[in-house]
Amino acid sequence: MKHDLRPYNRGANTASGLPTWFGTCPGVFALSSKAFLSYDLNIVRPAGAASNSIAYPLGTTDRERQRLVRQAELLHDITLDTFRAAGLGPGMRVLDIGSGAGDVALLAAELVGEGGSVLGIDRDANNVAFAERRAADAGRSNVTFRQAEIDSFTGKNLFDAVVGRYILLYVPDRAAALRQLAGTLTRGGILAFIEPDFSTPVRSFPEAPLFQQAGGWIYAVVEASGMHRDSAMGLGKVFLDAGLPFPQLLCRTWIGGGPGHPVYEYAAETVRSILPSAEHYGIVTPEQAQIDTLAQRMEQEAVSRGSVLMGCPVIGAWAKLR
Ligand SMILES: C[S@@+](CC[C@H](N)C(=O)[O-])C[C@H]1O[C@@H](n2cnc3c(N)ncnc32)[C@H](O)[C@@H]1O
């Protein structure tokens, strides 16, 4: 069975890979990509230094990076819709915070084109190296990756947009982070984020207990590790607390079931990544999770019951500086 999964550069409807209106979209084009890539960014905090962040509870394995790529496929459309609605366009200089395997930065790099540039930052050196390889493989010369903390930058007019996906949920003081990031933007600059909402549980009907159980383990780690359960629904207040305009918002989720749906692997791989943390917090042991067969068992269960499965809501939120 074929599913609508899109890597960062699919879904094109023009030769350039972008809808036609992107070619005429006005933007803030202060620096060429080459100028930007050699730009003297004032990184004041080395990666790993104490910062406004919690430890990443999903680890830094190659398997976790592959999971991020799989997750990026599921989140491609909401990310693109959010960026389009926010006004990301040709020539812009974009900062992607918490760039992981690089998918968001690569998608943004398509939108800003060769006249723009994207800098992806992540605290994890292995993620940075992985993302750099993917950018090279994709022949993208307008995107670069650096190892840095999200609150590393000082200075005005560094970027036309700051974006991030599945990152604010790890930031203890989100308003402080957004205030600082907004300070690096040009006048009229954009802040755009895509975050999951863990205040709404995953659902299945007829109920698929193993899927619900796997969701419960993930949500329990969110809670125990200090991640924000309201990471998406809380964004309105967070933007206001940061002195920003109330954001515009959109909401999507994935829904599906039946044989071969990608959710079984995605959910099982997410459990695999959080398993050390889940064991640490006393939520579930590897023996209980039986991780190597979890995807297969979830699929068997859902297929035999005819269950429809639904993930947590995912919210895009964006605002423009006045
Ligand atoms: C869930 S991943 C999201 C990756 C990517 N944004 C995406 O959506 O595909 C979160 C990433 O943020 C990084 N991260 C977490 N806290 C960070 C911080 N304070 N500074 C820089 N990177 C951070 C992690 O290393 C991880 O790669």
The ligand as a Gaussian input file, in Angstrom:
#p B3LYP/6-31G(d) Opt

LIG

0 1
 C       13.001000      16.439000      18.093000
 S       14.503000      16.979000      17.381000
 C       13.852000      17.959000      16.041000
 C       14.765000      18.040000      14.857000
 C       14.254000      18.875000      13.693000
 N       13.895000      20.213000      14.118000
 C       13.092000      18.230000      13.005000
 O       11.947000      18.624000      13.251000
 O       13.303000      17.304000      12.224000
 C       15.109000      18.213000      18.505000
 C       16.559000      18.600000      18.225000
 O       16.857000      19.737000      19.020000
 C       18.177000      19.620000      19.517000
 N       18.237000      20.448000      20.727000
 C       17.542000      20.300000      21.868000
 N       17.818000      21.299000      22.725000
 C       18.698000      22.111000      22.086000
 C       19.366000      23.331000      22.439000
 N       19.188000      23.904000      23.625000
 N       20.210000      23.895000      21.565000
 C       20.427000      23.319000      20.346000
 N       19.837000      22.164000      19.957000
 C       18.977000      21.576000      20.811000
 C       18.362000      18.127000      19.746000
 O       19.731000      17.771000      19.734000
 C       17.579000      17.533000      18.576000
 O       18.415000      17.322000      17.476000

